[in-house]
């Protein structure tokens, strides 16, 4: 046995046998197949008495075998990684050889003095036995390798998904050496496949018995088929089962959309984060058409160092604009953007400028110098509690800054101005949301005014995009929860019933580009944010996902200006359809520009008094639907 083990370890430690060794083994199998068939027909004595002549006959037929071997390259694969395709090549090679042999044996049949006289059915039997032997050799070698090198090694694993995606992923992990995952079955929602087997393993349904199955099989990991990512994200029941059992979950990257034709050996799996589990629909955007509009243009992006602004920079840079004018007042993050552009897009002329959008003189100089074709305006103060305590800064940065950029866009003939807004601007309950609503009102009224005065000439088109929370943005709740969990808790949630909409930053920015480049001016585009997420449930899942125990969730009460739920007006009653199924056009009240401009000028003047109550009172006058929630400004609503 020790000698046998040494031989096995020697073979399996090699990268692959040389092709001539595989060819030699196949020839030996064919030779003994011929001896075996002759023995079956004529029994032992006759076979052994004619062994020399029989050997010469078999070797003569081996010439026909070599033709099939060469055409179908049966010796080119690595035997221990044999697949159905390799077995198919063996069958086709031997069938071709058989056809040639059956044709040629009529000529050989008359050479009885030099060869054994074989009949057609004996030749067919010889080739059939040889084919079975060659296939058995490959299957046995692969099986021995799997047993020797996979038993009790690797993480005991189930694959979520069957058919092309699941089977492709399963084949990929089985062929990966050294073995990281040990396949023990599949998970499916399809009742028709219950009790079936795939690749020698059982298929288990997502039902009440699944948890017990996972425990009995000692499953430690589940791999999600790339074709089932969206379904898995929306299956809270299955997620809860896996998380409660401490099972690791691995998914492919969300950056690539997989199809049935893809090579699943290239799937890059990563252990999930909470962002991967949040339910959301796949968003498809025709980025090529967007690229055609932006290619070769001068693009200005304000707030370029922020979560949204920096992602817009990345997505726009792909399409080779003539110049990027990147503006942000945060020096260190803006420096990081400069380094990113130097290393990732060195051929694009990028101007990374540290400046405040509320500095009108500086902004005028920048517009005059670079004369942008498109402006994506993402700069804003966004944190609700901070702006609730600093309404003057909310006005001077968000409102005045937007007015400065919008007015300069008209002055210097910008083709399109795209403003990034928020769901908090809908029926605002806080200073930040109201400041963004005032920005929306100003841009929409300015668009109406310049169109009325255009007299058929091209004018700047103002487009607003409105969406909810983005996953992973600076200061979002997820990084806060992660920090609290690492510290041992408690995890703080303001209210057990508070809910929020979430979207990935890349998806949100794709929709911003889609709406911005395809909008005709004056629209407020509302994004379909999918299903809302209860923040308390989010916290519970993050705790389970971390593996930490005895972490308390502490409810602290709603913060000043905070809503239990956000509104985006993405209903069919309050919106109109657009060019994209995930983008709708909000039906909002239109304002007269002269009146709006007068009110905003007054508001800006008041902001320099730094009298919070006076400032907010004026904001409520401009936006009557602004009703403060859990805030000191609530007295102004009475």
N, C-alpha and C positions, 0 to 999 in steps of 0.2 A: 504493500500500500504506500510506503514511503516513496518508492521509486515512481509509482503512478502519480502521486501528489507532486513530485518534483517535475515530472513531465508536463502536468497540467499547468503548474505555476510558470514553467518556462514558456509554454505556448501563450498563455493568457497575459504574460507580462510583456510580450512583444507587441509592437504597434500593429503588425499584420504579417501573416505568412507571405513569403514571396509568391508571385503568381504561378511560377513553375511547380511549386510544391502542391498547390491546389489542383493544378492540371494533372500532376502525377497521381494524386489521390483519386481523382475522377476516373483516370485511365485504369487504375487498379480495381475500382468498383465495377467498371464496365467489363473488365477481364473476368473477374470472379462471377459476375452475373451470367456471362456466357457459359462458364463451367457449370454453374448451378442449374441453368435451364437444360443443358445437355444431359446432366445427371438425372434430372426429373424425367426426361423422355426415355433415356436408355439405361438408367440405373448405374450403380457404381463401377462394376467390372468393365463394362464397355467404355465408360468415360475415362477410366484410368489407363486402359490399354491403348487408347487413342489420344492421350494427353498432348503429345507433341504435335500431331496433325491438327488437333482441336485448337491448341494455343495459336498455331499459325493462322488458322481460319479466323479466330476471334481478333487477332491483331490486324488481319487484313480488313475486317469490318471496322476496326478502330480508326482507320483512315477516314471513313465517312463521319465518325463521331467528331473527329478533330475539325472537320468542316463546320459542323454545327457549333462546336465550342468557340471557334474563332469568330464566326459571324455574330453570335449572341454574347460573347465575352463572359462566359459563365465563371471564369477564373479571376475576374477583375475585382470582385467584391471582397469585403472583409467578412470572413465566414461567421465570426461571433456576433456580427451586427446584421445577419441575414434578415431580409424582409420578404413579404409576399412577392415583391418585384423580382428579387433574386431567384425565388423558386419558379416564378413564371418564365424567367430566362432559361432555366434548366429544362423545363418542359418543352419550350419552343425549340431549343437547340436539339434535344433528343428526337422530337417529332420530325424536324428537318432531316436529321441523320437517318432516321428510319425510312423516310420516303426515298432517300438516295439509295439506301441499302436494299430496299425492296425492288427498286428498279435494276440495280446492279447485280443482284443475286442470281438472276437468270443467266448472266454471263459466267458467274462463278460456279453455278450449278453443274455446268458441263466439264469443269476442271476437277473431276473427282480424284484424279491421281495426285493432285497437289493440295487439295483442301477437303475438309469434311463436308459432306453433302447435306446442307441444312434446308429445311422447308420454310416457306414464307411465314407460317404461324410461329415457328420456332424463333425466327429472327425477331418477329414482333414481340414475343414473350421476353427475349433477351433484352431488348431495348426498354420494355416496360419495367422489368426488374431493375435494370441499371438506373432508370429514371427515379424509381422509388428509393433506391440506395443512395443516389446523390442527394436527393431531397432530405432523406433521413439523416445523412451526414451533416448537412447544414443545420437542420432543426436540432439535432442532438448536441452539436457543438454550441449553438446559441443557448440551449437550455442548460447545459453544464456550466457555461460561463455565468448565466444569470443566477443559478443556484449558488455557485461558489462565491461570487462577488456581490450578490445582492441580499443574501439571507441575513436578516437581523441587522442589516446596514442601511443607513438612510432613514429618513423620517417616514413613518407609516402614513400613507397619504390617500385621500380620495380626490377624484377630479370632478368638479361641478360642470356638467354639460356632457352630452353624448354627440353622436354624429360626427361631422367633420372636425369641428373645433375641439371637442373633448378627446376624441380618439387621436387627433393629430398631436395634441399636447401630451397625451399619455405616451405615445410613441417617442416623443422628444425626450421625456424624462427617463424613459427606460434605456434609451441609447446614450444618455449622458454618463460618462465615466470620469471620475469616480461617482458612484451613485449617491445623489443627495436626497431624492425622494423615492420611496418604495411604494409602488402602486398597489392598492388593496381594494379598488373598486371605483364606481362612478355614482354620482348623485344626479337625479333627473326629476323633472316635474311631470313627465309624460306617463300616464298609467299604462299605456300600451306596451311599454318596455319593462314593466315590472317583472321581476324574476328572470330576466334575460341575463346573458353574460356577454361581456366585451373584452377581448384580449385575455380571456381566461379568468376574468374577474366579474363579480356580481354588480348589478345596477340596483341602487337603493332609491326609493322614492322619498320626497320631502313630505313626511307624514309624522304622526305621533310616535312612531317606533324608531325614527331616525336617531334620536339621542341615544337610545339603548344600543343600537347597531354601532354607533361611533365608539361608545364605551367598550363594548365587547371586542371590537377590532383594534382597540387601543390606538385610534387614529389621532395623530398629532398635527396634521396639516390638511388643508383643502386648497387645491389649485383651481382657480376659476378660468374656464375656457374664455379666450378673447372674444368669442362670438356671444358670450353670455354675460358680459360685464354689466350691461344696462339692467338685465333682468335680475341679476344678483343684487345690485344696488337697491332695487325696489322690493326685495324680498326680506322684509324686516324679521319675519318668523325664522327663516333659516339663519340669518345673521345672529339672532338672539340665541339660537340653539348652539351655534359654534362658539360664540363668545362666552356663553355660560360654562361650556366644557373646556375652555382654555385652548381651543384649537387655533393654530396659526392659519391665517388666510393670506394667500398670495394671488395677486392679480397682475395683468400686463399693464403697461403704461397707457395712460389715457391719451397720450399725444398721438398715437397711431390708431387708425380705424382699421380693424382686421376684417378680412373677407375669407370665404371658403377656399380661394385660390392661393392664399398666402402660405409660405413655408413656416410651419410652426416650430421648427428647430431654432428659429431666430427670435422666438418670443422671449422677451426680457421680463421675468417675473420679479416682483418686489413685494415684501410684506406690506399689507395694507396700512394706511393711516386712516384717521376718521374721515378725511375728505373723500376717500374712495367709497365709503359706505353711505354717504348722504345721497338720497334719491334724486335723480335728475335725468332728464331725457337727453338723448344725443342731439347735438346741434350741428347741422350741416350748413356751411356758408361757402358760397362760390368765391373763394379768395382770389382766383385768377382774374375774375372780372374786376375785383377791387384793385388788384395789382395793376391792371391795364390803365386804370384811372390815375393811380398814384405814381406810376413809373415815370422817371424823368422830371418830376415836379419838385418844387420847393415846399417842404412840409414843416410847419411850426407846431411844436407840441409843448404846451405849458404844463407844469407839474410833472415834468419828464422823469423825475427821480422817484415819484410815488409809485404805489402798487399798480394803479391803472395806467398812468402815464408811461412808466418804464416798459410795460407789456405792449402798449401801442407802439413805442419806439421799436421794439423787437419785431413786431409783425409788419410794420411799415418798411423797415430796413431790408427785409427779405426781397422787396420788389424794386430795389435799386433806385430810390429817388435821387434827384439831382443834388439836393442839399437837405439836411435836417437842421432845423433851428430849435434847439432844446433849451427850455427855460425852467429854472427852479431856484428857489431862494435857499434851499438846504445844501450847504457847501459839500459836506462829505458824501452824501448820497449822489449828488450831481457829479462829483469826482469819479465815483464808481461807474456812473453811466459813461463818462468820458473814456475810462479804461475799457469798458465793454465794447464801445464802438471801435476803439483802436485795435483790439485783439480779434473781434468777431467780424467787423465790417470795415476793414482798413481802407477800402477803396471808396467808401461813401464820405463825402465832405460833410462832416458833422460839427456844428458849432454848439458847444456846451457852455451855456451862459448862466452865471449866477446873478439873479436879479429878481425883484419882486414885481408881480403883475400890477400892483397898485401904484408903482412909480411911473406916472404917465410920461414924464420926459424921457426916461430911460427906454420905455416901451416904444415910444415914437421913434427914437433913434434906431432901435432894433428893426422895426418895420421898414423904416426908410432904407436901412442898409441891406436887408435881405429880401424884402418884397415877396413874402410867401404866397404860394398859390392856395394852400389849404391850411387851416388852423384847427387843431384838436385841443380844446380847452379843458384840461383835467385838473388844473390847479385850484385848490380850495381847502379851507379848513373844514374838517369833516366830523370831528368827535363831538357827539351831542353834549356830554357833561361840560366839556371845556368851553364850548360856544355858549352854553346856557349861562356860564359865569362871566363870559366876555363878549357880550353882544356887540360892543363897539368894534372889536376886531373882526367879528363875523361880517359886519357891514363893510368895513374898510378893505378887507381882503376879498371876500366872496362877491359882494355886490359891486363895490367900486372897481375892483380888479376886473370883473367880468365886463363892466361897462367900458373900461379903458380898452380892453382887448377887442371888444365888439366894435366900438367906434373907430378904432385904428384899422380894423379889417375893412370897414366901409371906405375909409379915407384912402387906403392903399390898394383897393381893388382886389381883395382876397376873393377867390372863387367860392369857397365854402367855409363856413365857420361851424364847427361841431362842438357843442357843449355837453360835457358829462354831468348829468344831474343824478338825483337819488329818489328812491321811493318815499323818503321822509319829506319830500316836497308836496306829497299828496295829503290834503287836509292836515297841514303841519300841526304838531303839538309841541314843537321846540324851536329855539332860535335858529339852530343850524338848518333845519328843514325849511323854515320860513325864508331864510336868506337865499336858499337855492331856488325856492319858488319865485322870489322876486327876480332872480337872474333869468329864470325861464320867461317870465312876463316881459322883461325888458328885451330879450332877444327876439321873442315872437312879435312884439309890437314894432321893433326896429325893422324886422324883415317886412312887415306889412307896409310900413311908411316908405321904405326905399323902393319897394315894388310899385307903389302908387305914383312915385315920382320918376320912375325909370324911363318912361316914354319909349319902351321897347329896347333899351340898352341893357347889356349884361350887368347884373348887380350881384352883390354878395348874398348867398343863400345861407340863412341861419337855421340850423337843425339842432334839436335837443334830444338827447338819449337819456332815458330814465330807467334805472334798475336798482335791485336791492343789494344785500351784502355779498361780497366776493370772498371766497375761501382763501385764507392765507394772506389777506391784506394786512398792512401794518396796523397794529392795535386791535385786531379782531378778537373775538371771544375764544377761538381755538388755541392760539398761543398762550393766552392767559390761563385756560384750563390745564394745558400741558405743564405749565410752570407750577400751578397749584398742586397738581397730582404728584409731580416730582418732589415737592416739598412735604408731601404727606397729608395734604389737605388742610382745611376743608376747601372744596370747590364751591365758589360762590355763584349763585344764580339769583337774579333779582326777584323772579316770580315763578311759581311752578307752572303757570299757564302761558308764559310768554313764548311767542313763536316768531320765527324769522324765515325769510326766503334766502337761499344761498345759491351762488353760481361760481364756477371756476373763473379765475381771472382771465385765462386765455379765451374762454368761451365768451365772456362778457365783452372783451375787447374786439373779438371778431364781429360781434353784433354791433358794436359802436362803429366799426369801420364800414360794415354793410349798410347800416342806417345812414351814416354820415355821407357816404359817397353816392348812395342812391336816392336820398331824400331830395326833394325839389325846393325846399325852403319853407319855413313857417311851421313845420311839424314838431310835435313832441312825441317821440317814439317811445313806446313802453315795451319792455322785454317780458316775455313769458318766463317767469322764474321757476316754473314747475311747482312741486309740492312744498308747502311750508314745513319747517322742522321745529319741533318743540325743543327749546334750549335745555330743559331739564333732562329730556331723553338723550340729547346730545352729550350732556355731561356724564350720564350713566354709562353710555356706550364707550366714551373715552376712558372711563375708569376701568371697565371690563377689558378693553383693548390693551391697556397698560399692564394688566396682570397684577396691579396693586390691590391690596386688601384693606378693608376697614377705612376707606376714604369716605368722609362725610360730605353730603351736599347741604350747604347752608343757604337758606333763602333770605336775602337782605332787603327786599322791597324795591319797588320801581324807583329808578333814579329820576331826577328832575327832568321833565320833558320827554320821558321815555314812554312809548306805547306798548301795550300788550302784543299788538300785531301791527305790521306795516301794510300799507296799501300801495299797489302799483297801477290801479285802474285797468288791469289787464282782463277785464270782462267784456263780453260782446255788447253789453248794454252801454258801456261808457267809452268804448273804443271802436275804431274802424279797422278793417283788414288792410295789410300792406303787401309789399312784394315778397315778404318772407313770413312763413307760418309762425315763427317765434317772435315776430315784431308786429305790434299793432300801433295805431295812431290814436292818441288820447284826444277826446273831444272836450276841450276846455274853453272857458270864456276868453274872448279876445278883448284886448285893451287898446285904447287910443294912445299912440306914442307920446304926443305932447303932454298929456295928463300924467302918463307913467314917468316920463323924464323929469317932470316938475316934482313929482312925489319923491323920486329917488334922489334928486339933488337935495331936497329938504332933509331926507333921511340921512344922507351922507354928512350934511352939515351938523345934524344932531349927534351923529356918532362921535364927533370931536368934542362933545360936551362930556362924554363918558358917564352920562347919567343913564344907568341901565333901564329904569322904568320908563323914562321919556323915549328912549330909543325903541324899546319893545312896543310901546303904545303906538308909535308911528308905523311899525312893521304890521301891527294888527289892523291899522287903518288901510294899508295898502293891500293886505291879504286878509279879508274878513273871515275866511274859513280857518284862520290860525287861532286855535283854542288851546291854551297851555294845559299841560297835564302834569300833575304832581310837581308844580313849580311855583316859585314866589310870584311869577307873573300872572298867576290865575286870578288875582284880584282885579286885573285889568279887563277880565271877561265879564265881570258882574255889572 
